[in-house]
Amino acid sequence: MYDQVCRVLAENGTRLLYTANRAAGGVVKMLESEYASLRGETSLNEKIAFELALTGAYSSKRTACLFSTEGLYEALDPLMSSAYTGVIGGFVIVCVKETEEEITPLGLFSKLPLVVTESQDEFKKAIGFGYEISEKYEIPVIVQVAPDVAAQTEGKSLSSIQNSEFKINNSVFNKNPGRWAATPKFRYELHRALNEKIEKIRHEFETYEGNRKSIKSKTGVITNGHTKLDFFDDDSSLLFISTVHPLPVKLVNDFIAGMEEVFIAEGPYPAIELQIQDRSKIVSAKVGDIPERKKPQETMYGFDVVRDTLGPASSINMAHGIKKTEPGKKILAITFEDFFLHSGMPAFVNTLYNGSAYIILILGDKKEEEIKKILAGFGFNNVFRIDNFSEIERFKDTEDMTVLFCRGII
């Protein structure tokens, strides 16, 4: 399903393309024979893929990452810093919306420009525009694409596209500790520069043709996706926002000024609405008083269960924190073997160093022996394989730190 995405990136002169998806990596390898300057790699996880692409963009190359929208959340660590350090070559992060997970909150959160696309033509324009913005303002750009667009093919090879219009730069990396090291002293200056970039990009977004307005009545809807309009009347005025961050506030404010009431139709997180300062006409159920929510608690075989809700292997850090504040609790931290290799190792070492004791259940069936060797390298050997999840119960009274391996999903 990644054929069209990879081809559009190749058309736009992408030199280095990284992904954590094997199917997408296979498409890139096939395209390497059609585009002499294209090189791709399938990385172990999204964090590694992001850092490789970011490094290529540091050295003046035009690079890209290809993830799912859910997968981008696995690369938050380098993503959050990339807005400050920026890039030299263009860097576009393409995320296919394979699930209900959206990346619109990440634009506002990371301060990176973010464009949403819903059609093949929109996606093609967004990639060209994204590289233009990225190279002009030296900042990565995020593009969200619908899965049906990613799957489309034009039925012909794109190798006839002339790549000569893209200048193939030699690698150049200028030593500049104030930018690349980003220590606190330098980070302040980078923060000021980033704020200036954002405002300039906001001005560029005001005239982006992917943002479309249709006036029909005094009731308006602002949205970043047509699939979110099922509950709105067809006679409503509509402002479709493709450039979710930074929001083109002049365009939005002009639309709101002509309305009596305005609804915001976006995902579960109000990325658009939070950027609108005057919400006097906004009818909202998201921004305002936050209702008190009961803390959900999952239990299993006599344990309080902690899962990777904050990122790969985050259950290990959370379990450690819970044991430090509530030593009497019996905690079962559940993670996956790839997640443990992603970012679970430092969390595990921190647990050992600070003397917590709980149960870690690692799910998977391919990397058990490798992880056991890693644990042994830490001087830890209290490891068991279980064949059935019900066996977890026999470790209920264990006082020592314990790691369990099991195949399947629980």
MOBEL-V896676 format. One record per backbone hydrogen bond with DSSP energy under -0.5 kcal/mol. CO is the residue of the C=O (numbers start at 1). NH is the residue of the N-H. E is the energy in kcal/mol with one decimal. If there is no record, write none. Layout:
# MOBEL-V896676
co: <CO:CO>
nh: <NH:NH>
e: <E:E>
This chain:
# MOBEL-V896676
co: <2:3:4:5:6:7:8:9:10:15:16:17:18:19:20:21:22:23:24:25:26:27:28:30:31:31:34:35:39:41:41:45:46:47:48:49:50:51:52:53:54:55:56:57:57:57:59:61:62:62:63:64:65:66:67:68:69:70:71:72:73:75:76:77:78:79:81:81:82:90:91:92:92:93:94:95:96:96:97:103:103:104:104:105:106:107:107:113:114:114:115:119:120:121:122:123:124:125:126:127:128:129:130:131:132:133:134:134:138:140:141:142:143:144:145:146:146:147:148:149:150:150:158:161:162:163:165:167:173:176:176:177:177:183:184:185:186:187:188:189:190:191:192:193:194:195:196:197:198:199:200:201:202:203:204:205:208:210:212:214:214:218:218:218:219:220:221:221:222:223:225:226:229:233:237:238:239:239:240:240:242:242:245:247:248:249:250:251:252:253:254:255:256:261:262:263:263:264:265:269:270:272:273:275:277:279:281:282:283:286:289:294:298:300:303:303:304:305:306:307:308:311:313:313:314:315:316:317:318:319:320:321:322:326:329:330:331:331:332:332:333:333:335:336:337:338:339:339:340:340:343:344:345:346:347:348:349:350:351:351:352:358:359:359:360:360:361:361:362:363:367:368:369:370:371:372:373:374:375:375:376:381:382:384:388:389:390:391:392:393:395:402:403:404:405:406>
nh: <6:7:8:9:10:11:12:14:13:39:64:41:66:43:22:25:26:27:28:29:30:31:32:33:34:35:36:38:17:19:43:49:50:51:52:53:54:55:56:57:58:59:61:60:88:89:172:63:15:16:92:18:94:20:96:72:73:73:74:75:76:79:80:81:82:83:84:85:86:63:141:65:94:143:67:145:69:98:147:106:107:107:108:109:110:111:112:142:244:245:144:123:124:125:126:127:128:129:130:131:132:133:134:135:136:137:138:139:87:113:93:115:95:117:97:149:150:151:152:152:4:5:161:163:165:166:167:169:175:179:180:181:182:187:188:189:190:191:192:193:194:195:196:197:198:199:200:201:202:203:204:205:206:206:207:208:211:212:240:216:238:220:260:261:237:263:223:239:265:241:228:229:232:236:221:214:223:241:212:242:116:244:114:249:252:253:254:255:256:257:258:258:259:220:283:222:265:266:224:271:274:275:276:277:279:282:262:284:264:288:291:296:305:303:300:305:332:298:334:309:311:314:316:317:318:319:320:321:322:323:324:325:326:329:331:304:333:359:306:334:335:361:363:340:341:342:343:344:344:345:347:348:349:350:351:352:353:354:355:356:355:402:333:361:362:404:335:363:406:337:371:372:373:374:375:376:377:378:378:380:379:383:403:405:391:392:393:394:395:396:398:360:384:362:386:364>
e: <-2.4:-2.3:-2.5:-2.2:-2.3:-2.7:-1.5:-2.0:-1.7:-2.4:-2.1:-1.7:-2.1:-3.1:-0.5:-2.5:-2.1:-1.6:-2.1:-2.1:-1.6:-1.9:-1.3:-0.9:-1.1:-2.1:-0.6:-1.6:-2.5:-1.9:-0.7:-2.0:-2.7:-2.2:-2.3:-2.2:-2.7:-2.2:-2.1:-2.1:-1.8:-1.3:-2.1:-1.3:-2.2:-2.9:-1.8:-0.7:-3.3:-1.4:-1.7:-2.3:-2.8:-0.7:-2.6:-1.5:-0.5:-0.9:-1.9:-1.9:-0.8:-2.0:-2.6:-1.0:-1.7:-0.8:-0.9:-2.1:-2.2:-2.9:-2.1:-1.8:-0.7:-3.0:-2.8:-2.6:-2.1:-2.0:-0.6:-1.5:-0.7:-0.8:-0.8:-2.0:-2.8:-1.7:-0.8:-2.8:-0.8:-1.4:-2.7:-2.3:-2.3:-2.3:-2.5:-2.2:-1.9:-2.7:-2.9:-2.4:-1.8:-2.6:-2.8:-2.6:-2.1:-2.5:-0.9:-1.3:-0.8:-0.7:-3.1:-2.6:-2.8:-2.2:-2.7:-0.6:-1.7:-1.4:-0.7:-0.8:-1.2:-0.7:-2.0:-0.8:-0.7:-1.9:-0.6:-1.0:-0.5:-2.0:-2.4:-1.4:-1.0:-3.4:-1.4:-0.8:-2.4:-2.5:-2.0:-2.3:-2.5:-2.2:-1.7:-2.1:-2.6:-1.7:-1.8:-2.7:-2.5:-1.7:-1.6:-2.3:-0.9:-0.5:-1.0:-1.2:-1.9:-0.6:-3.2:-0.6:-3.2:-0.6:-3.2:-1.4:-2.7:-2.8:-0.5:-2.7:-2.9:-3.4:-1.6:-1.5:-1.8:-1.6:-2.1:-3.0:-2.2:-0.6:-1.5:-0.7:-2.9:-1.5:-3.3:-1.8:-2.1:-3.2:-2.4:-1.7:-2.5:-2.4:-0.9:-0.7:-1.9:-2.7:-3.1:-2.7:-0.6:-0.8:-1.0:-2.2:-1.8:-1.6:-1.6:-0.7:-1.0:-0.9:-2.6:-0.8:-0.6:-0.5:-0.7:-0.5:-3.1:-2.2:-2.4:-0.6:-2.5:-0.5:-2.6:-2.3:-0.6:-2.1:-1.4:-0.7:-2.4:-2.6:-2.0:-2.4:-2.5:-2.4:-1.7:-1.6:-3.3:-1.9:-0.7:-3.1:-0.5:-2.3:-2.6:-0.6:-0.5:-3.1:-2.4:-2.7:-2.0:-1.7:-2.4:-0.9:-1.2:-1.2:-0.7:-2.5:-2.5:-2.3:-1.8:-2.3:-2.8:-2.0:-0.6:-1.8:-0.9:-2.2:-3.2:-0.5:-0.6:-3.5:-2.6:-0.6:-1.8:-2.4:-2.3:-2.5:-2.0:-1.8:-2.7:-2.5:-1.8:-0.9:-0.7:-2.5:-1.7:-2.2:-2.0:-2.3:-1.9:-1.9:-1.3:-1.1:-2.0:-1.8:-1.5:-2.7:-2.3:-3.2:-2.8:-1.5>
